Amino acid sequence: MSTEITPIPMTIGGLGTPGGAPPARAPSRAPAVTRKALNRQQKAAVIVQLLLSEGAELPLASLTEAQQADLTAMLGEMRTIDRDTLQSVVDEFVDAMDSIGLTFPGGIEGALGLLDGHISPTTAARLRRQTGVAARGDPWERISGLAPERLVQVLEEESTEVGAVMLSKLSVSQAATLLGMLPGQRARELSYAISRTSKVQPETVQRIGLSLASQLDAEPVCAFDADPVERVGAILNYSRAATRDDVLEGLDETDQAFAAEVRRAIFTFANIPGRVTERDIPRVVRGIDQPVLVQALGYCAGNREMEKARDYLLDNMSKRMAEALREEIGEAGKIFDAAGEEAMNTVVGEIRRLVEAGELLLVAEEE
């Protein structure tokens, strides 16, 4: 009787394979990478860091100071993130950008900037006053674009320290012009104060600029482009001589200083010899019809100032034209007031047209 013996498997450590072969080891599994959940601020820092590392120019200065500070702090806190987290943040950012159909400026300041040139200056200024929003952009750029007369008022009204900061932010030529417009004592005070501005912090300079710009925006918007002197002068330029003389006489009685400024702003036929150079006379008469010149020059008879202007014009135009005009003036006889003054205004109007076109420069009138 035969006995069947079943071989016992050899094992190592309680585990084995038949025949005593060592057991096959299960493939090892790499530990799973744990993604760190990031909040919105951290994700923003990741995108900023990535874009900056790629050389992108980001307008971070357009953020508020608080946002810039938070972003800087977050960049300083973060160390490393794994590739999967980076890819996830980038994908989320790209998806968010792709889903945007239209963006708005955000805030009244952005809206005013968007509508600049499309709404009236009066409305824009009123909205800025109501909301306390300063004009967009660098406040110092806006301030430097103001007329010297307005900047001088700022230097006279503000403290010496603020005035020194303002002068330091303006161009050298602007600062020199303004100092020349100030009384000597005030100019010396500001010049000395400039030497103490080297330690002023940039944020302080920015706050001063914003404050000054806000004050300027709070000023009422002028309804007229020209100042009162220019407006009155322009009206009197085209008024009849009797009306002009009567108005100036009344202004002398009411406000002599204003009347003197108006007289300097007026440019009439009688002012031609003192304001128009001899070489420009041919250009002036070239644009005026000869019958109009005959009436304008013929109307000058009997008025010493007008006769000076007449002779000045005749002496500086071509001889042939002057002789022809003298002959026609003699034949024309008496020129009535309405026709004569209208013809003179036509001559003055042609001179002003040439000035506005940049083809002629008036000589500055002596004080």
C-alpha positions as CSV (number, residue, x, y, z in Angstrom):
1,M,0.0,0.0,0.0
2,S,1.5,3.1,-1.1
3,T,1.1,6.3,0.9
4,E,0.8,9.7,-1.0
5,I,2.7,12.4,0.7
6,T,1.7,16.0,-0.1
7,P,4.7,18.3,0.1
8,I,4.4,21.2,2.6
9,P,5.2,24.6,1.1
10,M,8.3,26.3,2.4
11,T,7.6,29.6,3.9
12,I,9.6,32.5,5.1
13,G,8.3,34.3,8.0
14,G,4.9,32.6,7.6
15,L,4.6,33.7,4.0
16,G,5.9,31.8,1.0
17,T,5.2,30.2,-2.4
18,P,5.0,26.7,-3.4
19,G,8.3,25.0,-3.9
20,G,10.0,27.2,-1.3
21,A,10.5,30.1,-3.7
22,P,10.5,33.5,-2.0
23,P,7.2,35.3,-2.4
24,A,6.7,38.0,-5.1
25,R,6.8,41.5,-3.5
26,A,3.8,43.8,-4.3
27,P,4.8,46.9,-6.2
28,S,5.5,49.8,-3.9
29,R,3.0,52.8,-4.3
30,A,4.5,56.4,-4.1
31,P,3.0,58.5,-1.4
32,A,0.2,60.8,-2.7
33,V,1.0,64.5,-3.1
34,T,-1.2,66.6,-0.8
35,R,-2.5,69.7,-2.4
36,K,-2.6,72.7,-0.2
37,A,-5.9,74.6,-0.3
38,L,-5.2,78.2,-1.1
39,N,-7.5,81.2,-0.3
40,R,-8.2,84.0,-2.7
41,Q,-5.3,86.2,-1.5
42,Q,-2.8,83.4,-1.8
43,K,-4.1,82.5,-5.3
44,A,-3.7,86.2,-6.3
45,A,-0.1,86.1,-5.0
46,V,0.6,83.0,-7.0
47,I,-0.6,84.6,-10.2
48,V,1.3,87.8,-9.5
49,Q,4.5,85.9,-8.8
50,L,4.1,83.8,-11.9
51,L,3.5,86.8,-14.2
52,L,6.4,88.8,-12.7
53,S,8.7,85.9,-13.1
54,E,7.8,85.8,-16.8
55,G,8.7,89.4,-17.2
56,A,5.1,90.8,-17.4
57,E,4.5,94.5,-16.5
58,L,1.6,94.6,-14.0
59,P,-0.1,97.9,-13.1
60,L,0.0,97.1,-9.4
61,A,0.2,100.9,-8.5
62,S,-3.4,101.2,-9.5
63,L,-4.4,99.1,-6.5
64,T,-5.2,100.8,-3.3
65,E,-2.5,101.1,-0.7
66,A,-4.2,98.5,1.5
67,Q,-4.4,96.1,-1.4
68,Q,-0.7,96.6,-2.3
69,A,0.3,96.1,1.3
70,D,-1.8,92.9,1.6
71,L,-0.3,91.5,-1.6
72,T,3.3,92.3,-0.5
73,A,2.7,90.6,2.9
74,M,1.2,87.5,1.2
75,L,4.2,87.2,-1.2
76,G,6.5,87.5,1.8
77,E,4.6,84.7,3.8
78,M,4.4,82.1,1.0
79,R,7.3,79.7,0.3
80,T,6.7,76.9,-2.2
81,I,3.7,75.2,-3.9
82,D,3.7,72.0,-5.9
83,R,3.2,71.9,-9.6
84,D,-0.4,70.5,-9.4
85,T,-1.4,73.4,-7.1
86,L,0.2,75.9,-9.5
87,Q,-1.6,74.3,-12.5
88,S,-4.9,74.3,-10.6
89,V,-4.6,78.0,-9.7
90,V,-3.6,79.0,-13.3
91,D,-6.5,77.0,-14.7
92,E,-8.9,78.7,-12.4
93,F,-7.5,82.1,-13.3
94,V,-7.7,81.4,-17.0
95,D,-11.3,80.1,-16.7
96,A,-12.3,83.2,-14.7
97,M,-10.7,85.5,-17.4
98,D,-12.4,83.6,-20.2
99,S,-15.8,83.9,-18.6
100,I,-15.7,87.7,-18.4
101,G,-17.8,89.3,-21.1
102,L,-17.5,93.0,-20.1
103,T,-15.7,94.9,-17.4
104,F,-16.6,98.2,-15.8
105,P,-14.3,100.8,-14.3
106,G,-15.3,100.1,-10.7
107,G,-16.0,103.1,-8.4
108,I,-16.9,106.7,-9.2
109,E,-13.3,107.6,-9.9
110,G,-13.0,105.0,-12.6
111,A,-16.4,106.0,-14.1
112,L,-15.4,109.7,-14.2
113,G,-12.2,108.7,-16.0
114,L,-14.1,106.6,-18.5
115,L,-16.5,109.4,-19.2
116,D,-13.9,112.1,-19.4
117,G,-14.6,114.2,-22.4
118,H,-18.1,112.7,-22.8
119,I,-19.8,114.5,-19.9
120,S,-19.7,118.3,-19.2
121,P,-16.9,119.6,-17.1
122,T,-19.5,121.1,-14.7
123,T,-21.1,117.7,-14.1
124,A,-17.7,116.0,-13.6
125,A,-16.6,118.7,-11.1
126,R,-19.9,118.4,-9.2
127,L,-19.6,114.7,-8.9
128,R,-16.0,114.9,-7.7
129,R,-17.0,117.5,-5.1
130,Q,-19.9,115.3,-3.9
131,T,-17.9,112.1,-3.7
132,G,-14.6,113.5,-2.6
133,V,-12.8,111.9,-5.6
134,A,-9.7,113.6,-7.0
135,A,-8.9,113.8,-10.7
136,R,-7.4,110.6,-12.1
137,G,-3.7,110.1,-12.7
138,D,-0.7,111.6,-11.0
139,P,-1.9,114.7,-9.0
140,W,1.5,116.4,-9.6
141,E,1.1,116.0,-13.4
142,R,-2.2,117.8,-13.1
143,I,-0.8,120.5,-10.9
144,S,2.2,121.2,-13.1
145,G,-0.2,121.8,-16.0
146,L,-1.9,124.8,-14.3
147,A,-1.2,128.3,-15.3
148,P,1.5,130.1,-13.3
149,E,-1.1,132.6,-12.0
150,R,-3.0,129.8,-10.3
151,L,0.1,128.1,-8.9
152,V,1.2,131.4,-7.4
153,Q,-2.1,131.6,-5.5
154,V,-1.3,128.1,-4.0
155,L,2.1,129.2,-2.9
156,E,0.7,132.3,-1.3
157,E,-2.1,130.5,0.5
158,E,-0.5,127.2,1.6
159,S,2.1,126.7,4.3
160,T,5.8,127.2,3.6
161,E,6.4,123.4,3.9
162,V,3.6,122.5,1.4
163,G,4.8,125.3,-1.0
164,A,8.4,123.9,-0.8
165,V,7.2,120.4,-1.7
166,M,5.2,121.8,-4.6
167,L,8.2,123.7,-6.0
168,S,10.3,120.6,-5.7
169,K,7.9,118.6,-7.7
170,L,7.6,121.2,-10.5
171,S,10.2,121.6,-13.3
172,V,13.1,123.9,-12.7
173,S,11.8,126.5,-15.2
174,Q,8.3,126.5,-13.6
175,A,9.7,126.9,-10.1
176,A,12.0,129.7,-11.2
177,T,9.0,131.5,-12.9
178,L,6.9,131.2,-9.8
179,L,9.6,132.4,-7.5
180,G,10.0,135.5,-9.7
181,M,6.3,136.2,-9.3
182,L,6.4,136.1,-5.5
183,P,7.4,138.9,-3.1
184,G,11.1,138.7,-2.1
185,Q,10.5,137.6,1.5
186,R,8.1,134.8,0.5
187,A,10.5,133.6,-2.3
188,R,13.3,133.4,0.2
189,E,11.3,131.5,2.7
190,L,10.3,128.9,0.1
191,S,13.8,128.6,-1.2
192,Y,15.2,127.9,2.2
193,A,12.3,125.4,2.9
194,I,13.2,123.4,-0.2
195,S,16.5,122.5,1.5
196,R,14.6,120.7,4.2
197,T,12.5,118.5,1.8
198,S,15.1,115.8,1.3
199,K,13.8,113.7,4.1
200,V,10.1,114.0,3.2
201,Q,8.6,110.5,2.6
202,P,7.2,109.7,-0.8
203,E,3.8,108.9,0.6
204,T,3.7,112.3,2.3
205,V,4.5,114.0,-1.1
206,Q,1.7,111.9,-2.7
207,R,-0.8,112.9,0.0
208,I,0.1,116.6,-0.5
209,G,-0.4,116.3,-4.2
210,L,-3.8,114.6,-3.8
211,S,-4.9,117.2,-1.3
212,L,-3.9,120.1,-3.6
213,A,-5.6,118.4,-6.5
214,S,-8.8,117.9,-4.5
215,Q,-8.8,121.6,-3.6
216,L,-8.5,122.5,-7.2
217,D,-11.3,120.1,-8.2
218,A,-13.5,121.6,-5.5
219,E,-13.2,125.1,-7.1
220,P,-16.3,126.2,-9.1
221,V,-16.0,125.5,-12.8
222,C,-15.8,128.7,-14.8
223,A,-18.7,129.1,-17.2
224,F,-16.5,131.3,-19.6
225,D,-13.3,130.4,-21.4
226,A,-12.0,134.0,-21.3
227,D,-11.5,136.2,-18.2
228,P,-13.7,139.3,-17.8
229,V,-11.0,141.7,-19.1
230,E,-10.7,139.7,-22.3
231,R,-14.5,139.4,-22.7
232,V,-15.1,143.1,-22.3
233,G,-12.1,144.0,-24.5
234,A,-13.4,141.7,-27.3
235,I,-16.8,143.3,-27.1
236,L,-15.5,146.8,-27.2
237,N,-13.2,145.9,-30.1
238,Y,-16.2,145.6,-32.3
239,S,-18.3,148.4,-30.7
240,R,-18.7,151.8,-32.3
241,A,-16.2,154.3,-31.2
242,A,-18.7,156.4,-29.3
243,T,-20.0,153.4,-27.4
244,R,-16.5,152.2,-26.6
245,D,-15.4,155.6,-25.3
246,D,-18.6,156.0,-23.2
247,V,-18.1,152.5,-21.6
248,L,-14.4,153.1,-20.9
249,E,-15.3,156.4,-19.3
250,G,-17.8,154.7,-17.1
251,L,-15.4,152.0,-16.1
252,D,-12.8,154.7,-15.2
253,E,-15.3,156.1,-12.7
254,T,-16.3,152.7,-11.3
255,D,-13.0,150.7,-11.3
256,Q,-9.9,152.4,-12.6
257,A,-7.8,149.3,-12.3
258,F,-10.2,147.2,-14.3
259,A,-10.6,150.0,-16.9
260,A,-6.8,150.1,-17.3
261,E,-6.7,146.4,-18.0
262,V,-9.6,146.6,-20.5
263,R,-7.8,149.4,-22.3
264,R,-4.7,147.2,-22.7
265,A,-6.9,144.3,-23.9
266,I,-8.6,146.4,-26.6
267,F,-7.2,146.3,-30.1
268,T,-8.7,148.9,-32.4
269,F,-7.8,150.5,-35.7
270,A,-5.9,153.2,-33.9
271,N,-3.7,150.6,-32.2
272,I,-2.3,149.3,-35.5
273,P,0.9,151.4,-35.6
274,G,2.0,150.3,-32.1
275,R,0.9,146.6,-32.4
276,V,1.5,145.5,-36.0
277,T,5.1,145.5,-37.4
278,E,5.8,147.2,-40.7
279,R,6.7,144.0,-42.5
280,D,3.2,142.5,-41.7
281,I,1.2,145.3,-43.2
282,P,1.3,143.8,-46.8
283,R,-0.1,140.5,-45.4
284,V,-2.9,142.3,-43.6
285,V,-4.1,144.4,-46.6
286,R,-3.8,141.4,-48.9
287,G,-6.8,139.8,-47.3
288,I,-9.1,142.9,-47.4
289,D,-11.1,144.0,-50.4
290,Q,-10.0,147.3,-51.8
291,P,-13.4,149.1,-51.4
292,V,-13.3,148.2,-47.7
293,L,-9.8,149.7,-47.4
294,V,-11.0,152.8,-49.2
295,Q,-13.8,153.3,-46.7
296,A,-11.7,152.5,-43.6
297,L,-8.8,154.8,-44.6
298,G,-11.1,157.5,-45.9
299,Y,-13.0,157.6,-42.6
300,C,-9.8,158.5,-40.7
301,A,-9.8,162.1,-41.9
302,G,-10.1,164.6,-39.1
303,N,-9.0,162.3,-36.3
304,R,-5.3,162.5,-35.4
305,E,-5.0,159.0,-34.0
306,M,-6.8,157.5,-37.0
307,E,-4.8,159.5,-39.5
308,K,-1.6,158.0,-37.9
309,A,-2.9,154.5,-38.5
310,R,-4.0,155.4,-42.0
311,D,-0.6,156.8,-42.9
312,Y,1.1,153.8,-41.3
313,L,-0.8,151.4,-43.5
314,L,-0.3,153.4,-46.7
315,D,3.4,153.9,-46.1
316,N,4.1,150.2,-45.6
317,M,2.1,148.7,-48.4
318,S,3.2,148.6,-52.0
319,K,3.6,152.1,-53.6
320,R,1.3,151.2,-56.5
321,M,-1.5,150.1,-54.1
322,A,-1.0,153.1,-51.9
323,E,-1.3,155.5,-54.8
324,A,-4.4,153.8,-56.1
325,L,-6.0,153.9,-52.6
326,R,-5.2,157.6,-52.2
327,E,-6.8,158.4,-55.5
328,E,-9.9,156.4,-54.7
329,I,-10.1,158.0,-51.2
330,G,-10.1,161.4,-52.8
331,E,-12.9,160.5,-55.1
332,A,-15.0,158.7,-52.5
333,G,-15.8,161.9,-50.6
334,K,-17.3,161.8,-47.0
335,I,-17.6,158.4,-45.4
336,F,-20.5,157.9,-43.1
337,D,-19.9,156.7,-39.5
338,A,-21.6,153.3,-39.9
339,A,-19.8,152.4,-43.1
340,G,-16.5,153.8,-41.9
341,E,-16.5,152.0,-38.5
342,E,-17.7,148.7,-40.1
343,A,-14.8,148.9,-42.6
344,M,-12.3,149.6,-39.7
345,N,-13.7,146.6,-37.8
346,T,-13.1,144.5,-40.9
347,V,-9.4,145.5,-41.0
348,V,-9.1,144.8,-37.3
349,G,-10.9,141.4,-37.8
350,E,-8.5,140.4,-40.5
351,I,-5.5,141.2,-38.2
352,R,-7.1,139.1,-35.4
353,R,-7.7,136.2,-37.8
354,L,-4.0,136.2,-38.8
355,V,-3.0,136.3,-35.1
356,E,-5.3,133.3,-34.3
357,A,-4.0,131.4,-37.3
358,G,-0.4,132.0,-36.1
359,E,0.5,134.0,-39.2
360,L,1.1,137.3,-37.3
361,L,2.3,138.3,-33.9
362,L,1.1,141.4,-32.2
363,V,3.8,143.6,-30.6
364,A,3.3,143.6,-26.8
365,E,1.9,146.9,-25.7
366,E,4.1,148.8,-23.3
367,E,2.8,149.5,-19.8
